[in-house]
Amino acid sequence: MDNKQPVKESSLFFNPPQAPTVKTPVRGLRFDFNQGLRVLVPKGNYFIRFIDRDAALSVYESAASGVLASSAKRYFVNFRLEVYEMPGAGERKGDKSKEGGRKPTLVFAHDYKAEGRPVMIRFAGQEKSNVFAWIPYAEAFRKKHRCRLYVRLDDEYIDVLQKGYPKIRFLGADEKDPEDCYATYFVDLSAPEDNRLQPVDWRVVGIQAYCACLLGVDDGETRPRILPSDRAGENRPEEPYVCIAVQAGTQRGNWNNAQGWIDTVAYLKSLGYRVLCIDRERITENGLFGNTIPFGAEDFTGERPLQERVDLIAGAKFFIGVACEFSWLAWGTGVPVILITGATAPGTEFKTPYRVQQFHTCNSCVNEQRNEHINDASDACPHYHGADREFECTRCITPGSVRNVIGRLRSDLSV
C-alpha cells in the first residue's frame, strides 16, 4: 500500500474570460495574457509559434485549427506571438504542380506590450504579510510597462497602501475585475512548487526576489512605502515606546522560548520604554500550544484598523517581532526592526542588521527543498514534532541574545 500523503493542489486559482480579450485583424483570431499567453485560433490551416523574446527561444509551435492554445508558463514572459497561414493541400512544399510551392504566410504577430492596457495582479495564498513584501514589485511592473495596473486586496490593506501607491488601482472585495484585461498575474507561494506558476523557488531566492522574478522586474530588495496618516500623532503615547508583535500565525514561526518575551519586555521597561503589543490576537492556540500577550506589555491587540497600527509603529523607537506581517509593516515605515526567527533562513525576509537567529540547533526548515511548502502543515515542527527537540530553532534563542541586539541597536542609532 502506498502510504504517501496526497499532494496538495496550489492555492492559486483564476478563471480567465472564456475567450481571449484582444481582437486581431484576422477574423476569429484573439489573444491575451490572462493565463499565460492564450490564443484562440479560428478553423483553418494555421500554424502558431510562441517565442520568449528575452531568451530568443521558440518555446511552443504547432499546427492549429479551431482551438484555444495557451503557454505552459503562467508567470510573466516577454512573449512574441506569431500566427502563420499554411499552404493549401495542393501547394505544399515539394508539390511539382506549383512551381516552387508556397511558403507559410505570416498573417499576425504581436510582441508583448502592456503600455496603456489594463493589467491585473493578484496576491494569493494565506500569508498576508507577503502583500507588504510584494507590492513594491507590482509598482515596478507598472512603471516598466506603463500599464493601467489593477491590484485586488482586502480592504484593510488598500487603506494602508493606497497613499504610498497612488497610481495603482486597488480593487476591494465588492469591486469587479476589469473585463478587458490584457494580462493577469498571480503571486503566491505555490504548493507544491510548480514551474508552471513560478520561475524560481522562493525558498532559495527569498520572498521578494521570488516576486520580482515572477513579474519580470529587477530583483533588488525594495522597501514597501508604508505611510502614517495625517493624524498619526494624535493617538501615540508621549513617552518613548517600542512596539512588539509576538504572534507569527504559525507555531514554528513564534519565539518558543518560555522566558523570551517576558524577560525582553521587562528589560525594555527597565530602559524606560513603554512596550506596546500590537498583534491582531491577544491569545492564539496552535494545537497543544498557547500563545499570549507577554506579561508587562500594554495591550494594543484586537480588531484595530491596520492604519492605526501603522501610525503606532511609525512613532516607535524601534520594533521587535517575529516573521509576520507586522515586521514587514514596520520595515515599510522605516522603523528599525529586530527580527526574531529560527524557521526561516537568512535572505527569506528583508535584510536587517538586527536579525536574531542561532545556528547551533536544527533551523531554517521552511527553506529546505526536501520539504514541500504545505500551508496546512506549517504549524508543525517537521523534524521533531512531539519530541524533546521540537521547535529548538527558537527555543534556543535566549533572552540574553535579544538583549545584546537591543543594546547594539540603541548604540548604533542613539535611541
WOPEUR-V331552 format. One record per pair of residues at least 6 apart in sequence whose C-alpha atoms are under 6 Angstrom apart, sorted by sequence separation. I is the first residue (numbers start at 1). J is the second residue. D is the distance in whole Angstrom. If there is no record, write none. Layout:
BEGIN
i=<I,I>
j=<J,J>
d=<D,D>
END
This chain:
BEGIN
i=<24,32,51,248,284,321,384,23,31,51,212,284,22,31,50,51,93,202,283,22,30,50,283,20,22,30,50,91,209,282,20,21,29,49,282,20,29,49,29,48,28,48,47,87,342,47,198,338,339,340,341,46,47,87,155,318,320,322,338,339,46,86,152,154,318,319,320,321,322,85,149,150,151,152,153,282,314,322,345,84,85,150,281,343,344,44,84,276,277,280,281,342,343,43,84,275,276,277,278,279,280,342,343,344,42,43,83,84,275,277,278,343,41,42,83,41,53,83,41,52,53,82,40,52,82,40,51,81,39,51,81,120,122,39,50,80,115,117,118,119,120,121,122,363,38,50,80,114,115,116,117,118,120,362,38,115,116,241,243,245,262,361,37,49,79,114,240,241,242,243,244,245,261,262,37,48,78,241,243,245,36,48,47,36,47,36,46,35,46,45,46,45,342,342,164,119,118,119,121,123,125,118,119,120,121,122,123,124,119,121,242,248,133,137,241,242,244,246,242,243,244,245,248,242,244,232,228,228,136,226,225,226,224,223,11,74,75,73,74,72,252,251,250,256,257,75,76,255,256,260,76,206,207,206,160,33,34,32,33,34,21,203,10,192,10,191,191,129,129>
j=<30,38,57,254,290,327,390,30,38,58,219,291,30,39,58,59,101,210,291,31,39,59,292,30,32,40,60,101,219,292,31,32,40,60,293,32,41,61,42,61,42,62,62,102,357,63,214,354,355,356,357,63,64,104,172,335,337,339,355,356,64,104,170,172,336,337,338,339,340,104,168,169,170,171,172,301,333,341,364,104,105,170,301,363,364,65,105,297,298,301,302,363,364,65,106,297,298,299,300,301,302,364,365,366,65,66,106,107,298,300,301,366,65,66,107,66,78,108,67,78,79,108,67,79,109,68,79,109,68,80,110,149,151,69,80,110,145,147,148,149,150,151,152,393,69,81,111,145,146,147,148,149,151,393,70,147,148,273,275,277,294,393,70,82,112,147,273,274,275,276,277,278,294,295,71,82,112,275,277,279,71,83,83,73,84,74,84,74,85,85,86,86,393,394,225,181,181,182,184,186,188,182,183,184,185,186,187,188,184,186,316,322,208,212,316,317,319,321,318,319,320,321,324,319,321,311,310,311,224,332,332,333,332,332,125,196,197,196,197,196,379,379,379,394,395,214,215,394,395,399,216,347,348,348,307,182,183,182,183,184,180,367,190,372,191,373,374,324,325>
d=<6,5,6,5,6,6,5,5,5,4,5,5,5,4,6,6,5,5,6,5,6,6,4,6,6,5,5,5,5,6,5,6,6,6,6,5,5,4,6,5,5,6,6,6,6,4,6,5,5,5,6,6,6,6,5,6,6,6,6,6,5,5,6,6,5,5,5,5,5,6,6,5,5,5,6,6,6,6,5,6,5,6,6,5,4,5,5,6,6,5,6,6,4,4,4,5,5,6,5,5,5,6,5,5,6,4,6,5,6,5,5,6,6,5,6,5,6,5,5,6,6,6,6,5,4,4,6,5,6,5,5,6,6,5,6,6,5,5,5,5,5,5,6,5,6,5,4,6,5,5,6,6,6,6,4,5,6,5,6,6,6,6,5,5,6,5,5,4,5,5,5,6,6,6,5,6,6,6,6,5,5,5,6,6,5,4,6,6,5,6,6,6,5,5,5,5,5,6,6,6,6,6,5,5,5,5,5,5,6,6,5,6,6,6,5,6,6,6,5,5,5,5,5,6,5,5,6,5,5,5,6,5,5,6,6,6,6,5,5,6,6,5,5,5,4,5,5,5,5,5,6,6,6,4,6,6,4,5,4,5,6,5,5,6,5,6,6,6,4>
END
